[in-house]
Amino acid sequence: MSKRSHMWIGMLTALNIIHGLSSIEVLKFLAVVLGSIFPDMDMAWNKNKKPFRERTLLSHRGITHHPLVVLLLLIIGFYEREVNIMFGVLILCFTVGVVLHDFLDMFSPLGIPIGLNYRKRLAVKLYKTGELSEYLLVALLTVVLLVPIFVRVNKAYAEDRFKLGKMYNRYLQLSDNKTVKKYNYLVKQAEKNIQSHKRNAYSAEESYDYYTKYILPYVKKNVQSLGGSRYSRKYGTVLGRNDYVYVFMSSSVPRSTWENYIKAIDFLRKSGQDGIGIILRGCIGGCTKVLPTAKFVFSLLKHGNEMYRVPILIDPLLYRLFNVTRVPTIVYAKNVNLRYSWLSPGVKGNLKDTVTAYKIIGDCGFAYALGELYRESGDSAMLKLYDILTTGWLEK
């Protein structure tokens, strides 16, 4: 197949792999394209074609087209991904391009080598380079590769991540028109920011990257954090440094359940127990509009003239990590040891070790769920949280 055809198919394949236009995604795109033309570098030292019987693995369609090169690149790529995620991913993207090149050349009469001898080859003989058969194959592959691109471009946001914890702030607690207008203006600006930077991929990973890059910096810059009393350290910290309790919820859960969990988590956090929070899968009506979700959560967190100090995050990656398909679900996750603390545990490659998780599924009291988690895990931390919660409420 000609160089132009290899490059064209490589570009379409790269567009199916990348998500957005960030610097790393552009590098991934270039890596795939370069990989798709890399095997033909052997033409640089094989300008004069030798008869077939005289060729060696150093001839054109020789060693650079050999499956062993792909195997070597895969080994290097997966090894580097453990050492340096970014570099390893780029090597694997480059390998995708090389595999694509070899796969397409396999359907030509000359094929690709599969042994230690140049003349032992794999050739399907579906087309001839430069003839109509090549262009028909390229046209067919173009259609096949364009379909998922168009589907992804027109797909609505499927899963999104947006940290709402610092969004529910004192601006909404004040009733005067000036501050309300200012808050609404900030939200509209954030929504415009979404539209102006709207990209073609809406996977969970992309949603996480998207809101972290474009929305959170804007909100943190313009909106003050929640007010409230300081945490008490009466009981000391119970959960380990890398242990968390995640409460997976949605707007469809009855409000009484929401209030039960919010009050319980607020009491525990005010008693000095960090690492407990509520996780949503996405925004109400899709995260192209943040205000409906902000108003919904604010209505839950508002408690008279104060606010419950309960973190509520949107993280579809955690739903996938712990295989949460029903809500409410409470997960006790141990050994959540992250490579990068600012990234979600659900980001591929961000966990250093295997996470041990225990789940309680269904609408039940928070104290009851802690007791069940203790029976499941045998971890005294769950029993201590249960004691703090039940004793504290009885004392009141």
N, C-alpha and C positions, 0 to 999 in steps of 0.2 A: 504494500500500500504506500502511496506517496506521502511525503512529509506533511503536505498541507492537510490531507485527509486525517492523518494521525493527530495533528494538532487540533483540528476542528472537533473530532470526537473526544479528544482529551479535554478541551475547554467545556464541552457540554457535560461531560462526566464530572468535572470539577465543580460546575454550577450546582449539580445535584448533591455534592458533598458539603460545600461550604454553607455557612449560615451568616448572612449579613456581609458588611463591608468593613469590619474592624481590621486592624493591621494583621492580626494572626490569621484571619480568614483569607485575606489577600495573599499572604505567604503560602497558605495551604493551596489556594487556587494555582499559584505559580509553580508550586512543587509538583502538582499533578500534571500540569501542562509540560513542564520540563521532563518529567518522567516518561511522558507519552512520546517524546522524540529522542530520548536518551539512547535507546538501543541502536539507532542508526548512526551513532557517532563512529561506528567501525568503518563507515564509508570514507572517513578522513584519511585512513591509511590503506584503503582498498579502492583507489581510483581506477585502476586497471583490472577489469574482471578476468579471473583465471577460469579455465575450463572446469566444470563441476568436479571431475575426478581428481584435479590437482589442488582443490581447495582444502584448507584446514580450518580449525576453529577460530583462527585469527582472521579469516576472510569475512566478507560481508555476510550477514545472517549467521554469524558464528557464535562466539562466546558471549557477546553482549545480548544475544537473544536466548541464551540458555536458561532453563528453569532454575539452575543452581544459583544464578545471579539473584533471581527473585527470592530464593530461600535465604541467601546471605543477607539481603536487604531486610527481610522480615525479622530475622534474628537480631540484627543491629537495631531495627526500629523498636521492637518490643523491649529490648534491653535498655535502650536510651529512654524509653517512656517511663521506666521506673526510676531512672537517675535524673533526667531532665524532661519533664512532660512535653514542653513545647518543641524541643528538638526531636524527640521521639515521634511525635505526631507528624512533623514535617517529613521525616524519613518514611513513615508509613504512607503518607500521601504521595510522595515520590514513587514509592513501590507500586501504588495503585496505577499510576501512569505507565510504569514499565510493564506491569501485568496486562494492561489494556493493549499496549503496543504489540506484545508477543501474541496475545489472543487474536488480534486482527491479522497479524502476519501468518498465523497458523492456517488461515483459510486460503492463502495464496498457494500457487503450485510449488514454490520452493519450501514453504513451511518454516519450521524452527527446529534446531537440533535438540535431541533428547538423550544422546549418549556421549561417549568420549570421542566419537568419530564424527566428522562433519557429515558424512554420507548417511548416518542414521538419523532420520528426520521424521517429524510429525507434520503432515500436510493434508488438509481436507480438500483443497483445490476447488474452492467455491467461486473465486474471481481471479482476474488477471490485472496487475497494476497498470493503471493508465487507460484501461478499457472501460466500456460501458458497464460491465458487471461490477467494477469497483464503485462507480458512482451510484449505482442502484443500491448497493449494500450500505454506502454512506448515507444515502437518503433515508433508507429504512431505519438505520440506527439513530439518525437525527430525530425522526418522529418519535421513536421509542424513548429517547432521552429528554425530549422537550415536554412530553406529557406530564411527568411528575413535577417538572419545574413550574408549568402553568397551574397545576393543581395546588402547589405550595404557595404560589404567589397570591391566588385567590382565596386561600383558606383563611377563615377567621381565626383570631387568637384562640388556640386550643388550651394552653396552659400558661399561666403567667406568674411571675414573682414580683411582689411589690411590698417592701417593708412599710407597713402602716404604723408601726409602733410609735414613731416620732411625728406622725402626721396629725394625730388627734391631740391638739394642743390648746393653749389658752385662748387662741383667737376665736374658737368656737364656743368657749365658755362665756365670752363677753357678748352682750346683747345689743350694744350700740351699732347703728348702721355703718359707721365708718370702718370698724374692725371687721364686720361681716363682709362688707364689700371688698375689703383688702384681701381677706382670706379667699373669697370666691374668685377674685382676680388671679391670685397665685395658682389656684387649682386649674383655672382655664389656661393659664400660661403653661402649666405642666402638660395639660392635654394637647395643646398646640405643639409642644415639644415632641410628644409621641408621634403626632401626624407628620411633622417635618422630618423626623428621623425614621419613619416607618420603613421596615425592611421586609424581605421576602420569606423569611423562615420563622415559624412559630412553634418550634419544639420547646420542650421544657427547658433545655439548656440555653436556647436562644432567648427565651423570655427572661430567664434569670440574668443573663448577660445584658440584655436590653435595658431592663429597669435599673439594674445596678449602675449602668453607664450613663443613661440619659435622664432618669427620673430622680433617683435618690440624691445625687449631688444638688439638684435644683431645690428639692424639698428641704434638705439639711441647711442649705444656704439661706433660705428665705423664711423658714418656719421654726419657731422656738419649740423646745421639747416640753413634755407635760410637766405640770407642777405637781406638788404633793409632798407628803411627809417623808422623812428619811426612814430607811429600813431599820428595824430593831435587830440586834444580834443576841437576843435573849437565849436562843436555843443553840446557837452555833450552826455552822454549815453542815448539812447532812449528806447531800449528794457529793460524789467524788468530782474531781476537777473536770473529767471528761465524760460525766454521766448526765443524762438529761431525761426529763419527762415531757413528752410531746402529746398534746391533746388535739387530735384532728377533728375539725368541725366544719360546718357549712351553714349558710344562711337558712337552709331548710330545716335545721334542727330546732325543735321547740324553744321558745324564748326562756321558759322555766329552766330548761337544761343549761342554756347559756349562762343564766344568772347563777345557777348552782356552781358551775365550774369557775366562773369569773370570781365569785366571792371566795371560794376555797383557795384558788391560786393566789388571789390578792392577800388573803390572810397568811398563807405560807410565805410569800415573798416579803411581806412586811415583818415576818418573823425571822427573816434572814436567809430564807431558802431560795437561792438562785437556780437557774437551769430548768425552770418550768414555764411553759408557754403554750399558746394556742396557735395552730397551723391551719390555714385555709388553702384550698387547692387553686382558687382563682378569684377574680373580681366579679361582683354582681353585674350581669349584663355584659361581661367582657371588659378587659382592662384598658380599652381605649378611652374609657371614662372612669376616673378614679373617685369622683365625688359620691356616687351612690354607695360604694363600699365604705368610704370614709364616714358618711352620715350614719350608716348602719352600725358600724363598730363604735362610733362615738356615742350613739344612743345606748349601747350596752355598757360602755365604760363610765358614762356620766353618773355620778352618785352625789346628788345634792349639789353642793358648791365645789365638790372635789371630783377627782377621777380615780377609778381603780387603776392600780399600777400593774396591769397585766399585759405582757407583750403579745401582740397578735401579728403574725407574719403570713405572707402569701408565699408558699414554696411548694410548687408541684413536684419538685425533685425529691422531697422527703416522702411524699405519697408513694412515689415509685420505689424509693430505697427500701421502705418498710412494707411494701405491697399492701397499702391501705386502700380498700375498695368500698368500705362502708364507714359511715360516721354516725354517732361519735365513736372514735377509737382512741384509746389511751395507750401509748407506747413508752415503756421504760427502756431506754437505750444506754448500754454500758460501753465504755471504751470508744467513745466517739473522738478519736485522735486525728486531728486534721493537719494536713500539710500547710494549708493556707486558711487562717482563722476567719478571714473575711468572706470566704466562699462557703456556699451551702455544703453540708455533708453529702448531699445527693449528687454533687458534681463529680463526674467520672474521674477517678485517679486522685481525689482530694483526701480520701481516707487512708491513713497509714496502716491501720490494722483492721481486722474483721470486727464488726460491731455485733455485740450480743443484744438481742432485743426480745422483750416480752410484751404481749399485746392483750388488752381487754377490749372486746368489741361489744357495743350496745349501750343503750341509754341507762346509766346507773349513777348512783351518787358517787361523788369524787372520793370520799373517804372509803366507801365500799370498794371502789376500783383499786385504791392503794392497798387495801387488805388482800384483794385477789392477786395483785402484782407481787405482794410478799409471798403468798402461797406458791405462785408460779416460779419466782426467781430464788426464793430463800434468802434474799438480800435484806439485811437488817435496816438498810436505809429506807426501804418502803415502810417498814414497821415504825420507824422513828417519825417519818412524815405523817403516818396515820395517827400516831400518839399526839403529835403537835397539833394536828388539825382537830381531833376529837376532844382532847383535853382543853385546848384553847377555847373552843366553842362552848364547852360545858362550863368553863370558868366564867364566861361572859353571862 
